[in-house]
Amino acid sequence: MRIQTLYEFLVLSEKLNFTETAKGFFISQSVLSDHITKLEKELSTKLFIRDKHSVRLTEEGLIFKEDASKIVADYETALERLDLYKEGISSILRIGFLMGSYGTFLPPLCERYRQKHPEVEFRFRTLELGEMQNCLMNDEIDIALTIFAKGFEGDQFSHNILYSDSYKLAVPKGHRLASRKSVKIEDLKTEHVIASRFNQAKSMQAQISVMLRNAGVDVSVMEDVSDVGALMATLVATNSVAMALDHLRVFGGGNIIFIPIEDLDTRLFAGPVWKTSRSSGRLLDFVAFLQHETSGFTKEDFITRAI
């Protein structure tokens, strides 16, 4: 079984078009068709149903697609490991982080760590808050630089605290509350407060929404507000307000003001989180390096500062 044929099969299983798939691999349609036919003979099963009007996967094809994806992924991982070995790399640390919550300091800090430990390579992923725990649990990342409530980790996770964060009231610059040093829940009863759809990973935000509704505040869930940029644009365009984590103010572009809420305790923490069962010497060494190198940072430094 040729690995190239598996690539062709996987692309064809998505496009369901022999002509377009063949073009992508710079081969003729007849060559692609011959490759798929040989693959079906080797597997002794029909992968596609083909007629004059359509191409679709068989049930066996759907099952094989899942396994073929794993084979290709493992093959590419093997190639990467060989390349890293040739370059003298023996360890990889995969870091997931929230966009905006760790500013620009992280890549230079990792480069400084590599100067001392050239055998270490870093991989980075920007993740939404709700994705962090699943990626850790599924061993897709080694360290999550994330936001968490104290005591969340139980026996499964370990953490270090780099700085504290909290939910604040995000308001457009021209809003009537923008000049206030702080607000109270009572001040929000005449406001339109935007909230994102409920997500178990954002349980504190959901609790805040319920509490505000119970206090008589108009809280509206907006389906389309799925990311930070959409939230900021919506607030300005509609002159509305929202509860948002303070570190997100870096996305406000000077158009959004973040105001503390006096009678609302929403303190959270930011820092590295990792599975306790994967506490390798290399991981713990990097976490200690991270803690040491940022010991004099304020929250503003973490959000905006390069080192």
Secondary structure as UniProt FT lines:
FT   HELIX           3..15
FT   HELIX           18..24
FT   TURN            25..26
FT   HELIX           29..43
FT   STRAND          48..50
FT   STRAND          55..57
FT   HELIX           59..86
FT   TURN            87..88
FT   STRAND          91..97
FT   TURN            99..101
FT   TURN            103..105
FT   HELIX           106..116
FT   TURN            118..119
FT   STRAND          120..126
FT   HELIX           129..137
FT   TURN            138..139
FT   STRAND          143..148
FT   TURN            150..151
FT   TURN            154..156
FT   STRAND          157..159
FT   STRAND          163..172
FT   TURN            173..174
FT   TURN            176..179
FT   HELIX           185..188
FT   TURN            189..190
FT   STRAND          192..195
FT   HELIX           200..202
FT   HELIX           203..214
FT   TURN            215..216
FT   STRAND          218..221
FT   TURN            223..224
FT   HELIX           228..238
FT   STRAND          241..245
FT   HELIX           246..251
FT   TURN            253..254
FT   STRAND          256..259
FT   TURN            262..263
FT   STRAND          267..275
FT   HELIX           276..278
FT   HELIX           281..293
FT   TURN            294..296
FT   HELIX           299..304
//
